[in-house]
Amino acid sequence: MYEKILVLDFGGQYNQLIARRVRDNNVYAEVLPYTTPLEKIRETGYKGIIFTGGPNSVYKEESPHYDPAILKLGVPVLGICYGAQLITYMAGGVIESAPVSEYGPVELHVEQSVLFEDIPSHSSCYMSHTDYISRPPAGYTVTAHTADCPCAAMEDREHGIYAVQFHPEVTHTEYGKQILRNFLFRVCGCKGDWIMSDFVARSIAEYREKIGDRKVLCAMSGGVDSSVAAVLLHKAIGKNLTCIFVDHGLMRKNEGDEVESVFKKQFDMNLIRVNAEERFLSKLAGVVDPEQKRKIIGEEFIRVFEDEAKKIGSVDYLVQGTIYPDVIESGLGASAVIKSHHNVGGLPDCVDFKEIIEPLRDLFKDEVRKVGTELGIPDFLVWRQPFPGPGLAIRVMDDITREKLDILRDADAIFRQEIANAGLDRSVSQYFAVLTNVRSVGVMGDARTYEYTLALRGVVTDDFMTAEWAKIPYEVLEKASKRITNEVKHINRVVYDITTKPPATVEWE
């Protein structure tokens, strides 16, 4: 069994990013809420524990706390931001409101420490706090400071307890990756045995044994996640897997035909295409709230699968391509719900299957792509543009009609073509069009128009937990805009979204 690092979740916005950074070093990170019993942590045999950040003050009664005995397990601990303050609180130090709050990049000065090996004495770190450690606990040594934070890092090296007030997991901390690497390999003694080829072999063996000769349905959308999940299960159980591709009328241009062709011909899978456009559009008629759209689509997906399962006969399992960011944004532990994902928070309470199998639930997007490559899936599928489960329903603002969907399909196809033509399809992580509910005055020829505004969105990210807007060249945007307004009816204005995540999400709804 591979080594594990526990990321104990205290409700901060970068919690899952910590796990992502740990896995960058081929070390498996598991995120559990702060309500996890100490005995469970003790029995698991973690190589190290990371306390995450959080929005609270440790002295508030309602703030998340933990049993101080966790510091005496003999397992190395790293506290980040709130986690650092919690270690201070548990070990008898003092936390106070900082005279000067620190937000954003700050100059960091470090002393000699195993945590800061191969790091210069001066560098930039990312801070986000209003409280600070005013007096470290007895036995702890201060190892870093900033102009306004006298204890930016501290350690009890004898017992393997380390704490940093800043966030090493974010890219704005100049040497954050090295700090985490030092903790993993120099403090915890990890070897780095979390390898995707091992994950594939282990998963295939696990599901082959678990499922045996029982029947399984896979929720196939044609996107990266469900495609990888389907091929993984196909390798494990072969023809006992039936993939149900629900064409809900919310797909991108020509996508339904492409999905059917690839998986039937290239992978020889049992694939059933269900044309359910009328069924979905009737359920979505007049619905404008994005959360309601997601939940309606999530429930209808399950109902379609149930109907198809009855036609097939006895089916025990349903496979879905849920991945870690889906779970995170639907709420995990102390973390806030950002939006419900149709394959997580949008599922109905009762489904007619023995169990739902989510083989990729613990993987980030880049890990899913690595698994896809290991499985032999062609690059054009592995690197397919991410597409939300609810499809174009959450890229059409306001109510949904077939006419709006067709407008968006044509415009989105043009934008994706121009990105590919410019050779940017691998460097821009996700790019798509959104049909807004804004209409504006325009002029075409000698006539006045009053038509839709189309928004183009492009982001660059390596984890989809945070994202920068893509700096697509003006000439590419200009060409896409001209083509869309000339070739697609009912659009007379095109805008480009330059918002990062956070504060926005990648999708508009």
Salt bridges, closest charged atoms under 4 A:
ASP24 OD1 - ARG20 NH1 1.92
ASP24 OD2 - ARG21 NH1 3.76
GLU39 OE1 - ARG42 NE 3.25
GLU102 OE1 - HIS129 NE2 2.69
GLU107 OE2 - HIS122 ND1 3.36
GLU117 OE1 - ARG186 NH1 3.43
ASP118 OD2 - ARG186 NH2 3.02
ASP156 OD2 - HIS159 ND1 2.85
GLU169 OE2 - HIS167 ND1 2.79
ASP225 OD1 - LYS365 NZ 2.93
ASP247 OD2 - ARG273 NH2 2.85
GLU255 OE2 - ARG252 NH2 2.74
GLU255 OE2 - ARG384 NH2 2.92
ASP257 OD1 - ARG273 NH1 2.86
GLU258 OE1 - ARG384 NH2 3.51
GLU260 OE2 - LYS264 NZ 3.49
GLU260 OE1 - ARG273 NH1 2.97
ASP268 OD1 - LYS239 NZ 3.41
GLU277 OE2 - ARG402 NE 3.31
GLU278 OE2 - ARG402 NH2 2.71
GLU299 OE2 - ARG303 NH2 3.78
GLU300 OE2 - ARG279 NE 2.53
GLU306 OE2 - ARG303 NH1 2.79
ASP307 OD2 - ARG279 NH1 2.96
GLU308 OE2 - LYS311 NZ 3.15
ASP326 OD1 - HIS341 ND1 3.31
GLU329 OE1 - LYS339 NZ 3.94
GLU329 OE1 - HIS341 NE2 3.23
GLU329 OE2 - LYS501 NZ 2.53
GLU355 OE2 - LYS210 NZ 3.15
GLU358 OE1 - ARG361 NH1 2.51
ASP366 OD2 - ARG20 NH2 3.07
GLU367 OE1 - ARG23 NH1 2.88
ASP379 OD2 - ARG426 NH2 3.75
ASP399 OD1 - LYS404 NZ 2.75
GLU403 OE2 - HIS490 NE2 3.61
ASP406 OD1 - ARG409 NH2 3.07
ASP410 OD1 - LYS253 NZ 3.17
ASP412 OD2 - ARG416 NE 2.72
GLU418 OE1 - LYS479 NZ 3.85
GLU418 OE2 - ARG483 NH1 2.82
GLU451 OE1 - ARG439 NH1 3.99
GLU451 OE1 - HIS490 ND1 3.48
ASP462 OD2 - ARG21 NH1 3.37
ASP463 OD2 - ARG21 NH2 3.64
GLU478 OE2 - LYS482 NZ 3.64
GLU487 OE2 - ARG483 NE 2.88
ASP497 OD2 - ARG457 NE 3.45
GLU507 OE2 - ARG395 NH2 2.72
GLU509 OE1 - LYS293 NZ 3.07
